[in-house]
Amino acid sequence: MKVLFVCTGNICRSPMAEVLLRDLLRREGLEGIEVWSAGLHALVGEEAPATCQRLLSQRGIDLSGHRGRQIDRGLIDQADLILVMDRYQLAVLESLFPESKGRVLPLRQFASDGGGEIQDPFGGDEEEYRLCLCRIEECMPGLLKRIRSHSSSKEGGNA
């Protein structure tokens, strides 16, 4: 399975989601799942803000190697699941890449409350970054369940 997180600049929300999911998959011992991130209007080559790096470092997760990357057709075509942070990103992706419809979902649909958007903390204070990270973290258990379900259905299809 290949999971792609998408936000606007690919320096805050989507890279935080990417490394959180990678860490969770590692801790759960789930292998063979690729996780990437990209941006609709990426700040190509830029590092994640120091606040993002610090908050993740406090959780034992390293974001220092991340560099912003622009979304492209290759990433869309490869991804089994494309997770966005807000309705605007959903609409843009489905407009630019109509074949992605059905694979593009709001990340917040995997939260226990099942909705809302994840606001961009870029340029905000540390509390805004912390809230953003918490909103992403709230989605991880539901997303992990979806990934396990996808992996089980693929294994069952190969038997």
N, C-alpha and C positions, 0 to 999 in steps of 0.2 A: 504494500500500500504506500502511496505517495501523498503527503499532505502539504499543502501550500497555504501559508498565511499571507494575507494582503492587507496593507494599510496605505496611507498616502505617501509618506516620505521614506518608509522602510528604515527608520532609525529608532522608533520608539515601540509602538504597539506590536507590529508583526514580528520584529526580532525578539521581543520579550516573550511572545507566545511561542515562537519557534524553540527557543532554548528551554522554556518551561516544559514543553511537551517532550523534547529530547531527554531532559533530565528525568521526567516521569517514566518514559519508556525504558530508560536505562535501569531505574530503580525497580521497575516491574519485571525486568528481564525479557522484555518484548524486543525481538530482533526482526530485521527485514523491513522496517518501516522507515521510509525516507521523509525528512521534514525540512522544508525550506521556507523562505519568506522573500517578498518583493514588494515594491511600491508602485502605485499608479503614476505618481509624479515623484519618483525616487530621488533622493539626494545621493546620487550615485557616488560610491567610494567613501561616503562620510561614515564616521563612527557613530555609535549610539551615544546620546548625551551622558555625561558623567553621572547624573542622577540615576538613570536607568542602570548603568553599570554597577553603581554602588548598591542599589536596592537588591539587585540579583546576586551580587557578591555576598551580601548578608545572608543569602539563602544557599550559599556554596555553589553558585552558578556563574560561570565566566562568560561575559558578553563582550570582552575586550577585542576579540578578533572579528566581530561583525562589521561589515561594510554595506552601505545601502546599495540595493540592486533594483533595476527597473523591471517591471513585469514585461513578459513577451510571450508570443504564441507558443514557443517551445515549452516554457514552464506550464502554461495552461494545458497544453496537449498532454503533458506527462502526468499531471496531477489527477488523482482519484477524488480528492476532496479539497475544495478551495474555500478557505474561511476568511470572511471579511469582518471588519469592525463596525461598519455602519451601512445604512440603506443606500447612500450615495455610491459607495464602492460596489455594492451588489449590482446596482443599476448600470454603472459604467462597465463593469466586467461583462455582464450579460449583453450589453449593447455592442461592445468591441469584439467579443468572442461569443457569439450566439450558441455555438456548439457546447459551451460550458454550462448552459442552463441545466439545473438539476444537480450539478456538482458544486455550485457556488452557494454557500450558506452563511448566514450570520453566525459568528462564533458564539454570541450570547444565547443562541437557541440551546446550547448545551449546558447552560447554567441552570441551577435548580428552579430559579424563577422564570426561566425560559424566554427571556426577552430583553429588550433594550439595546442600547448601543454602547460601544466603548469609546469614550471621548478621547481625542488626541491631547495628551498632556504637554506637547512640545511648547516650550517657552513658559510653561507654568511653574508654580512652586513645587517643592518636594511633596507636599500633600497631594497635589494633582497626579503626580507620577505614582505615588503610593496607591491611590485610589484606582488608577488605571491598572496597575499590576494586580491588585486584589480582584478587580472585575475579570481580568483574564484568568487568574488562578481559579476562580469560582467555576469556570467552564471546563476545567481539565478533567474532573471525574466523569462528567457526561460524555466528553469527547473520547476519553479512554474507553468507555463502554461501547461507543460507536465503532472505534477502531477494533476492539476485540470482536465485536459482532461481524464486522467486515472480514476480519482474518478468519473467523470460524466458518463463514459462508464460503470463502475461497477454498479453505482446506476441505470442506465437505464436497465441493464441486470437483475436486481432484481425486476423490476416493473412488 
